[in-house]
Amino acid sequence: MAQYNLSYAPKWIKSATVNPGDVAANSYLDVTLASSFKPAKVNDIFLVVAPALEGGLVIGPGIVTTAGTVTMRITNATAAPINPASQTFIGVGL
């Protein structure tokens, strides 16, 4: 099997404590991690780390669509609404 060295420095890192609110059953919720965050440029792709995300919730890779605004999408893959706990989310720009 081939081995790869994927070492790189992220473009930016941003953490924010957020209380996302209810995510409806089989739906999603867009949550802003940061606004007026100058390092985030349109079309930057980023990953989000959530230390205590409830079961049934998924955070996919995000993309910056407005300069300076980092928004993550939380998807609820269950048949019941979920209100995720307030926690510090970490976004890493790639």
All heavy atoms as an XYZ file, in Angstrom:
677
protein
N       0.843     -1.179      0.000
C       0.000      0.000      0.000
C       0.887      1.240      0.000
O       1.892      1.319      0.695
C      -0.901     -0.022      1.231
C      -1.744      1.224      1.364
S      -2.918      1.141      2.717
C      -4.367      0.780      1.767
N       0.500      2.231     -0.759
C       1.263      3.480     -0.844
C       1.165      4.257      0.458
O       0.166      4.184      1.168
C       0.732      4.320     -1.996
N       2.205      4.988      0.761
C       2.201      5.858      1.937
C       2.238      7.304      1.455
O       2.908      7.619      0.473
C       3.405      5.565      2.822
C       3.331      4.222      3.487
C       4.496      4.006      4.432
O       5.518      4.660      4.347
N       4.312      3.081      5.352
N       1.518      8.155      2.161
C       1.424      9.545      1.769
C       1.820     10.415      2.944
O       1.470     10.132      4.089
C      -0.005      9.903      1.343
C      -0.482      9.075      0.184
C      -1.241      7.928      0.384
C      -0.156      9.440     -1.112
C      -1.667      7.170     -0.682
C      -0.582      8.685     -2.190
C      -1.339      7.553     -1.965
O      -1.764      6.799     -3.021
N       2.513     11.482      2.670
C       2.825     12.479      3.685
C       1.943     13.684      3.407
O       2.185     14.423      2.452
C       4.307     12.859      3.632
C       4.662     13.879      4.686
O       3.801     14.340      5.429
N       5.927     14.239      4.752
N       0.932     13.851      4.214
C      -0.031     14.930      4.001
C       0.185     16.089      4.958
O      -0.751     16.773      5.339
C      -1.454     14.383      4.136
C      -1.827     13.288      3.142
C      -3.235     12.785      3.419
C      -1.711     13.786      1.719
N       1.403     16.314      5.366
C       1.704     17.410      6.288
C       1.479     18.749      5.594
O       1.959     18.962      4.477
C       3.147     17.324      6.770
O       3.338     16.136      7.471
N       0.763     19.617      6.244
C       0.532     20.954      5.727
C       0.082     21.837      6.881
O      -0.346     21.362      7.927
C      -0.525     20.955      4.617
C      -1.883     20.555      5.115
C      -2.788     21.513      5.539
C      -2.252     19.211      5.198
C      -4.029     21.144      6.031
C      -3.484     18.845      5.681
C      -4.368     19.807      6.090
O      -5.585     19.441      6.574
N       0.160     23.119      6.661
C      -0.326     24.068      7.661
C      -1.713     24.533      7.235
O      -1.924     24.866      6.071
C       0.622     25.252      7.760
N      -2.664     24.540      8.145
C      -3.992     25.041      7.783
C      -3.930     26.530      7.449
O      -3.062     27.245      7.934
C      -4.832     24.783      9.034
C      -3.863     24.581     10.134
C      -2.582     24.123      9.531
N      -4.863     26.984      6.631
C      -4.942     28.411      6.294
C      -5.328     29.237      7.512
O      -4.860     30.351      7.699
C      -5.985     28.650      5.201
C      -5.596     28.160      3.845
C      -6.705     28.520      2.849
C      -6.395     28.037      1.473
N      -7.474     28.385      0.522
N      -6.243     28.689      8.305
C      -6.702     29.387      9.503
C      -7.355     28.398     10.447
O      -7.751     27.308     10.054
C      -7.665     30.532      9.178
C      -8.761     30.203      8.206
C      -8.773     30.452      6.867
C     -10.020     29.549      8.492
N      -9.948     29.991      6.308
C     -10.725     29.440      7.276
C     -10.607     29.051      9.642
C     -11.990     28.863      7.189
C     -11.864     28.469      9.550
C     -12.541     28.391      8.339
N      -7.440     28.794     11.710
C      -8.138     28.013     12.736
C      -8.980     28.995     13.544
O      -8.503     30.065     13.928
C      -7.151     27.282     13.678
C      -6.309     26.284     12.882
C      -7.906     26.575     14.807
C      -5.222     25.619     13.694
N     -10.225     28.638     13.782
C     -11.129     29.498     14.548
C     -11.941     28.640     15.496
O     -12.504     27.622     15.102
C     -12.068     30.257     13.602
C     -13.053     31.169     14.289
C     -12.367     32.310     14.989
C     -13.353     33.288     15.598
N     -12.681     34.306     16.384
N     -11.974     29.016     16.757
C     -12.839     28.313     17.706
C     -13.877     29.286     18.247
O     -13.625     30.483     18.353
C     -12.020     27.706     18.849
O     -11.423     28.713     19.617
N     -15.031     28.741     18.547
C     -16.118     29.560     19.095
C     -17.031     28.679     19.923
O     -17.323     27.545     19.543
C     -16.918     30.215     17.969
N     -17.460     29.205     21.058
C     -18.450     28.507     21.872
C     -19.822     28.913     21.363
O     -20.149     30.095     21.301
C     -18.287     28.854     23.358
O     -16.975     28.462     23.764
C     -19.320     28.126     24.202
N     -20.593     27.897     20.952
C     -21.882     28.141     20.311
C     -22.925     27.206     20.908
O     -22.641     26.046     21.188
C     -21.775     27.878     18.782
C     -23.107     28.074     18.105
C     -20.718     28.754     18.154
N     -24.129     27.724     21.097
C     -25.283     26.903     21.447
C     -26.142     26.850     20.189
O     -26.890     27.775     19.905
C     -26.054     27.513     22.612
C     -27.153     26.604     23.099
O     -27.428     25.564     22.507
N     -27.789     26.997     24.183
N     -26.010     25.774     19.393
C     -26.621     25.752     18.059
C     -28.133     25.889     18.005
O     -28.666     26.417     17.045
C     -26.200     24.389     17.495
C     -25.031     23.986     18.289
C     -25.239     24.576     19.646
N     -28.849     25.385     18.984
C     -30.302     25.391     18.901
C     -30.811     24.066     18.347
O     -30.037     23.164     18.046
N     -32.127     23.953     18.209
C     -32.746     22.704     17.761
C     -32.431     22.404     16.306
O     -32.499     23.290     15.449
C     -34.273     22.774     17.902
C     -34.726     22.727     19.348
O     -34.012     22.137     20.171
O     -35.794     23.291     19.646
N     -32.103     21.131     16.052
C     -31.952     20.645     14.685
C     -33.129     19.708     14.448
O     -33.256     18.667     15.103
C     -30.614     19.900     14.476
C     -30.455     19.518     13.017
C     -29.434     20.746     14.947
N     -34.022     20.094     13.553
C     -35.242     19.321     13.307
C     -34.900     17.924     12.798
O     -33.836     17.678     12.244
C     -36.117     20.054     12.296
N     -35.829     16.999     12.991
C     -35.666     15.622     12.528
C     -35.424     15.590     11.023
O     -36.064     16.325     10.264
C     -36.919     14.816     12.862
N     -34.469     14.753     10.596
C     -34.159     14.579      9.175
C     -33.972     15.909      8.453
O     -34.446     16.101      7.341
C     -35.254     13.758      8.482
C     -35.346     12.373      9.053
O     -34.346     11.671      9.137
N     -36.531     11.979      9.476
N     -33.272     16.826      9.098
C     -33.067     18.152      8.535
C     -31.668     18.636      8.896
O     -30.851     17.871      9.392
C     -34.134     19.108      9.073
O     -34.076     20.348      8.402
N     -31.410     19.900      8.649
C     -30.114     20.477      8.989
C     -30.296     21.892      9.526
O     -31.352     22.504      9.373
C     -29.170     20.482      7.778
C     -29.627     21.381      6.649
C     -29.275     22.725      6.625
C     -30.411     20.897      5.619
C     -29.693     23.559      5.610
C     -30.835     21.715      4.595
C     -30.464     23.046      4.589
O     -30.887     23.877      3.584
N     -29.223     22.390     10.145
C     -29.208     23.737     10.693
C     -27.861     24.357     10.359
O     -26.816     23.768     10.647
C     -29.402     23.683     12.212
C     -29.350     25.002     12.970
C     -30.545     25.882     12.589
C     -29.345     24.741     14.470
N     -27.859     25.524      9.722
C     -26.622     26.255      9.466
C     -26.332     27.134     10.674
O     -27.209     27.869     11.142
C     -26.750     27.118      8.210
C     -26.752     26.286      6.933
O     -26.242     25.153      6.961
O     -27.262     26.782      5.911
N     -25.100     27.039     11.176
C     -24.705     27.751     12.390
C     -23.429     28.540     12.101
O     -22.438     27.979     11.635
C     -24.445     26.760     13.557
C     -24.016     27.496     14.806
C     -25.671     25.907     13.821
N     -23.458     29.837     12.387
C     -22.294     30.682     12.167
C     -21.313     30.541     13.319
O     -21.686     30.724     14.483
C     -22.704     32.151     12.012
O     -23.566     32.263     10.886
C     -21.500     33.058     11.818
N     -20.081     30.174     12.984
C     -19.009     30.101     13.985
C     -18.338     31.451     14.163
O     -17.877     31.782     15.242
C     -17.936     29.090     13.575
C     -18.288     27.635     13.638
C     -17.079     26.792     13.242
C     -18.733     27.258     15.031
N     -18.231     32.198     13.086
C     -17.555     33.493     13.149
C     -18.059     34.378     12.022
O     -18.321     33.917     10.928
C     -16.049     33.323     13.021
N     -18.185     35.664     12.321
C     -18.472     36.641     11.280
C     -17.382     37.713     11.391
O     -16.784     37.893     12.441
C     -19.866     37.251     11.452
O     -19.999     37.815     12.717
N     -17.093     38.364     10.324
C     -16.009     39.354     10.275
C     -14.667     38.734     10.642
O     -13.827     39.375     11.263
C     -16.312     40.545     11.196
O     -17.520     41.147     10.829
N     -14.455     37.468     10.263
C     -13.200     36.756     10.507
C     -12.376     36.855      9.220
O     -12.494     36.046      8.321
C     -13.504     35.308     10.895
C     -12.289     34.478     11.202
C     -11.433     34.839     12.221
C     -12.023     33.338     10.480
C     -10.320     34.077     12.517
C     -10.917     32.566     10.761
C     -10.061     32.941     11.785
N     -11.542     37.905      9.141
C     -10.873     38.276      7.898
C     -10.077     37.165      7.215
O     -10.022     37.131      5.991
C      -9.994     39.503      8.122
C     -10.829     40.725      8.386
C     -10.002     41.963      8.506
C     -10.940     43.136      8.787
N     -10.268     44.401      8.827
N      -9.444     36.228      7.937
C      -8.696     35.198      7.214
C      -9.560     34.273      6.350
O      -9.053     33.657      5.423
C      -8.013     34.388      8.323
C      -7.948     35.308      9.487
C      -9.185     36.163      9.373
N     -10.856     34.161      6.639
C     -11.736     33.263      5.881
C     -12.127     33.917      4.564
O     -12.745     34.976      4.536
C     -12.972     32.918      6.692
N     -11.753     33.273      3.473
C     -12.031     33.793      2.136
C     -13.101     32.945      1.452
O     -13.243     31.757      1.726
C     -10.761     33.757      1.275
C      -9.564     34.439      1.900
C      -9.701     35.927      1.849
C      -8.429     36.598      2.330
N      -8.650     37.646      3.261
N     -13.843     33.559      0.540
C     -14.860     32.840     -0.224
C     -14.224     31.616     -0.888
O     -13.124     31.690     -1.424
C     -15.501     33.764     -1.277
C     -16.420     32.981     -2.209
C     -16.276     34.883     -0.590
N     -14.921     30.496     -0.795
C     -14.539     29.189     -1.334
C     -13.503     28.450     -0.489
O     -13.096     27.360     -0.871
C     -14.080     29.263     -2.790
C     -15.211     29.656     -3.715
O     -16.366     29.348     -3.449
N     -14.895     30.350     -4.778
N     -13.053     29.005      0.645
C     -12.233     28.217      1.564
C     -13.059     27.024      2.021
O     -14.244     27.158      2.342
C     -11.844     29.014      2.815
C     -10.647     29.915      2.617
O     -10.062     29.908      1.518
O     -10.302     30.630      3.578
N     -12.446     25.868      2.057
C     -13.089     24.669      2.587
C     -12.579     24.483      4.007
O     -11.412     24.729      4.296
C     -12.740     23.446      1.719
C     -13.315     23.642      0.316
C     -13.261     22.155      2.344
C     -12.838     22.617     -0.682
N     -13.456     24.056      4.910
C     -13.024     23.861      6.291
C     -13.708     22.653      6.912
O     -14.758     22.219      6.471
C     -13.250     25.119      7.130
C     -14.687     25.510      7.311
C     -15.389     25.118      8.430
C     -15.344     26.261      6.360
C     -16.714     25.467      8.608
C     -16.665     26.631      6.522
C     -17.358     26.233      7.651
N     -13.057     22.123      7.914
C     -13.604     21.024      8.709
C     -13.898     21.547     10.099
O     -13.227     22.454     10.583
C     -12.600     19.875      8.784
C     -12.167     19.299      7.447
C     -11.096     18.234      7.657
C     -13.360     18.699      6.713
N     -14.882     20.962     10.754
C     -15.247     21.381     12.103
C     -15.097     20.209     13.057
O     -15.514     19.092     12.756
C     -16.706     21.902     12.155
C     -17.100     22.265     13.564
C     -16.872     23.097     11.232
N     -14.496     20.488     14.192
C     -14.359     19.503     15.263
C     -15.315     19.908     16.377
O     -15.343     21.063     16.784
C     -12.910     19.474     15.795
C     -12.792     18.517     16.954
C     -11.944     19.117     14.692
N     -16.109     18.948     16.832
C     -17.047     19.176     17.937
C     -16.738     18.149     19.023
O     -16.844     16.947     18.767
C     -18.483     19.036     17.462
N     -16.354     18.583     20.213
C     -15.901     17.648     21.237
C     -16.983     16.738     21.802
O     -16.683     15.646     22.258
C     -15.336     18.555     22.321
C     -16.020     19.860     22.125
C     -16.276     19.967     20.657
N     -18.238     17.151     21.764
C     -19.289     16.363     22.414
C     -20.574     16.376     21.599
O     -21.648     16.650     22.121
C     -19.542     16.910     23.819
N     -20.464     16.056     20.322
C     -21.639     16.079     19.459
C     -22.537     14.878     19.756
O     -22.064     13.752     19.865
C     -21.198     16.060     17.988
C     -22.247     16.484     16.972
C     -22.656     17.940     17.213
C     -21.694     16.347     15.565
N     -23.808     15.135     19.897
C     -24.769     14.090     20.206
C     -24.897     13.089     19.054
O     -24.719     13.441     17.896
C     -26.145     14.705     20.500
C     -26.237     15.408     21.843
C     -25.643     16.813     21.870
O     -25.034     17.237     20.876
O     -25.781     17.489     22.889
N     -25.221     11.838     19.421
C     -25.434     10.795     18.422
C     -26.551     11.177     17.472
O     -27.560     11.749     17.879
N     -26.377     10.878     16.205
C     -27.379     11.205     15.197
C     -27.111     12.520     14.492
O     -27.724     12.829     13.477
N     -26.174     13.325     15.024
C     -25.818     14.587     14.385
C     -24.514     14.420     13.623
O     -23.608     13.713     14.053
C     -25.659     15.705     15.424
C     -26.919     16.079     16.195
C     -26.608     17.169     17.208
C     -28.020     16.538     15.245
N     -24.432     15.085     12.484
C     -23.254     15.002     11.621
C     -22.883     16.419     11.184
O     -23.752     17.208     10.834
C     -23.553     14.162     10.359
C     -22.363     14.111      9.444
C     -24.020     12.767     10.736
N     -21.585     16.710     11.214
C     -21.089     17.974     10.663
C     -20.220     17.613      9.464
O     -19.232     16.901      9.602
C     -20.257     18.765     11.689
C     -21.071     19.085     12.927
C     -19.746     20.063     11.046
C     -20.274     19.750     14.020
N     -20.610     18.089      8.306
C     -19.824     17.813      7.108
C     -18.835     18.928      6.847
O     -18.805     19.923      7.570
N     -18.003     18.771      5.817
C     -17.096     19.860      5.470
C     -17.906     21.085      5.072
O     -18.995     20.961      4.508
C     -16.290     19.321      4.298
C     -16.919     18.039      3.909
C     -17.881     17.620      4.953
N     -17.396     22.246      5.397
C     -18.080     23.489      5.077
C     -17.338     24.254      4.009
O     -16.216     23.912      3.645
N     -17.971     25.294      3.491
C     -17.327     26.182      2.540
C     -17.736     27.606      2.886
O     -18.885     27.861      3.252
C     -17.690     25.822      1.080
C     -16.858     26.648      0.124
C     -19.165     25.962      0.823
C     -16.868     26.149     -1.299
N     -16.776     28.501      2.825
C     -17.048     29.907      3.122
C     -17.705     30.518      1.889
O     -17.120     30.557      0.814
C     -15.740     30.653      3.474
C     -16.014     32.138      3.708
C     -15.084     30.029      4.705
N     -18.956     30.983      2.021
C     -19.670     31.567      0.886
C     -19.709     33.089      0.950
O     -20.019     33.740     -0.036
C     -21.113     31.024      0.800
O     -21.773     31.272      2.034
C     -21.110     29.533      0.492
N     -19.405     33.652      2.131
C     -19.320     35.092      2.308
C     -18.005     35.385      3.014
O     -17.732     34.789      4.067
C     -20.496     35.618      3.162
O     -21.721     35.239      2.554
C     -20.444     37.118      3.308
N     -17.205     36.278      2.459
C     -15.897     36.573      3.042
C     -16.021     36.901      4.524
O     -16.857     37.701      4.928
C     -15.238     37.738      2.303
N     -15.221     36.204      5.329
C     -15.176     36.479      6.758
C     -16.208     35.754      7.595
O     -16.154     35.805      8.818
N     -17.147     35.061      6.970
C     -18.182     34.361      7.723
C     -17.982     32.854      7.601
O     -18.016     32.313      6.500
C     -19.588     34.739      7.226
O     -19.750     36.150      7.347
C     -20.664     34.050      8.041
N     -17.761     32.216      8.746
C     -17.533     30.777      8.790
C     -18.812     30.132      9.325
O     -19.184     30.340     10.481
C     -16.326     30.432      9.689
C     -16.122     28.933      9.779
C     -15.073     31.123      9.161
N     -19.503     29.374      8.472
C     -20.771     28.752      8.829
C     -20.672     27.247      8.652
O     -20.249     26.771      7.608
C     -21.911     29.295      7.947
O     -21.956     30.713      8.082
C     -23.245     28.712      8.352
N     -21.058     26.516      9.711
C     -21.060     25.052      9.628
C     -22.498     24.577      9.473
O     -23.442     25.271      9.847
C     -20.445     24.439     10.883
C     -21.223     24.679     12.145
S     -20.461     23.845     13.537
C     -21.442     24.496     14.888
N     -22.662     23.386      8.925
C     -23.982     22.782      8.770
C     -24.043     21.531      9.636
O     -23.247     20.618      9.468
C     -24.246     22.436      7.317
C     -25.600     21.746      7.110
C     -25.989     21.696      5.672
N     -26.451     23.031      5.289
C     -26.846     23.360      4.069
N     -26.826     22.471      3.103
N     -27.248     24.580      3.807
N     -25.006     21.512     10.560
C     -25.235     20.340     11.405
C     -26.457     19.618     10.851
O     -27.528     20.207     10.732
C     -25.484     20.738     12.871
C     -24.296     21.521     13.429
C     -25.764     19.501     13.718
C     -24.511     22.051     14.842
N     -26.281     18.339     10.518
C     -27.374     17.536      9.970
C     -27.845     16.538     11.013
O     -27.042     15.892     11.678
C     -26.906     16.781      8.710
O     -26.481     17.738      7.739
C     -28.021     15.931      8.129
N     -29.159     16.424     11.156
C     -29.779     15.470     12.073
C     -30.296     14.302     11.232
O     -31.219     14.457     10.445
C     -30.925     16.134     12.836
C     -31.622     15.202     13.789
O     -31.358     14.007     13.829
N     -32.533     15.756     14.578
N     -29.685     13.140     11.416
C     -30.057     11.955     10.629
C     -31.067     11.069     11.357
O     -31.271      9.926     10.974
C     -28.808     11.155     10.304
N     -31.712     11.604     12.384
C     -32.669     10.807     13.148
C     -34.100     11.272     12.869
O     -34.328     12.292     12.227
C     -32.405     10.906     14.668
O     -32.799     12.205     15.140
C     -30.942     10.651     14.996
N     -35.056     10.534     13.417
C     -36.472     10.857     13.241
C     -37.014     11.738     14.370
O     -38.208     11.949     14.466
C     -37.286      9.566     13.163
N     -36.122     12.269     15.210
C     -36.544     13.138     16.316
C     -35.658     14.380     16.345
O     -34.481     14.320     15.983
C     -36.437     12.390     17.643
N     -36.206     15.519     16.775
C     -35.362     16.717     16.878
C     -34.291     16.526     17.951
O     -34.484     15.782     18.908
C     -36.343     17.819     17.269
C     -37.540     17.128     17.800
C     -37.577     15.759     17.197
N     -33.150     17.193     17.763
C     -32.059     17.143     18.733
C     -31.605     18.573     19.006
O     -31.443     19.366     18.080
C     -30.861     16.320     18.210
C     -31.277     14.879     17.941
C     -29.697     16.371     19.195
C     -30.187     14.030     17.301
N     -31.403     18.891     20.274
C     -30.875     20.190     20.663
C     -29.463     19.967     21.191
O     -29.280     19.599     22.348
C     -31.748     20.850     21.724
C     -31.311     22.263     22.012
O     -30.165     22.636     21.802
N     -32.236     23.061     22.501
N     -28.432     20.159     20.346
C     -27.068     19.904     20.785
C     -26.653     20.845     21.911
O     -27.084     21.997     21.962
C     -26.226     20.146     19.543
C     -27.113     20.677     18.495
C     -28.507     20.623     18.976
N     -25.806     20.339     22.785
C     -25.305     21.115     23.907
C     -24.418     22.255     23.423
O     -23.755     22.157     22.394
C     -24.523     20.221     24.858
N     -24.398     23.329     24.188
C     -23.451     24.416     23.939
C     -22.050     23.862     24.126
O     -21.774     23.133     25.097
C     -23.712     25.559     24.926
O     -22.765     26.565     24.750
N     -21.153     24.137     23.201
C     -19.782     23.637     23.272
C     -18.899     24.474     22.383
O     -19.366     25.277     21.584
C     -19.719     22.171     22.877
C     -20.267     21.869     21.503
C     -20.486     20.376     21.301
O     -19.528     19.650     21.176
N     -21.738     19.949     21.289
N     -17.599     24.270     22.511
C     -16.641     24.978     21.684
C     -16.373     24.161     20.423
O     -15.891     23.044     20.491
C     -15.331     25.244     22.445
O     -15.622     26.016     23.607
C     -14.335     25.988     21.579
N     -16.739     24.741     19.289
C     -16.496     24.124     17.988
C     -15.210     24.727     17.427
O     -14.929     25.901     17.617
C     -17.650     24.422     17.026
C     -18.947     23.793     17.425
C     -19.817     24.411     18.308
C     -19.303     22.545     16.915
C     -21.013     23.824     18.675
C     -20.503     21.946     17.265
C     -21.362     22.587     18.160
N     -14.439     23.910     16.721
C     -13.184     24.367     16.137
C     -13.255     24.177     14.629
O     -13.482     23.067     14.151
C     -11.991     23.594     16.710
C     -11.936     23.745     18.228
C     -10.680     24.066     16.066
C     -10.990     22.790     18.911
N     -13.084     25.252     13.892
C     -13.058     25.203     12.434
C     -11.629     25.343     11.939
O     -10.887     26.203     12.397
N     -11.240     24.468     11.029
C      -9.889     24.472     10.468
C     -10.005     24.675      8.965
O     -10.550     23.837      8.248
C      -9.155     23.148     10.777
C      -7.771     23.152     10.174
C      -9.099     22.891     12.280
N      -9.502     25.822      8.487
C      -9.551     26.131      7.062
C      -8.474     25.411      6.292
O      -7.321     25.371      6.718
N      -8.860     24.827      5.166
C      -7.914     24.038      4.372
C      -7.509     24.762      3.098
O      -8.166     25.563      2.592
C      -8.551     22.691      4.001
C      -9.080     21.888      5.178
C      -9.801     20.659      4.678
C      -7.953     21.489      6.094
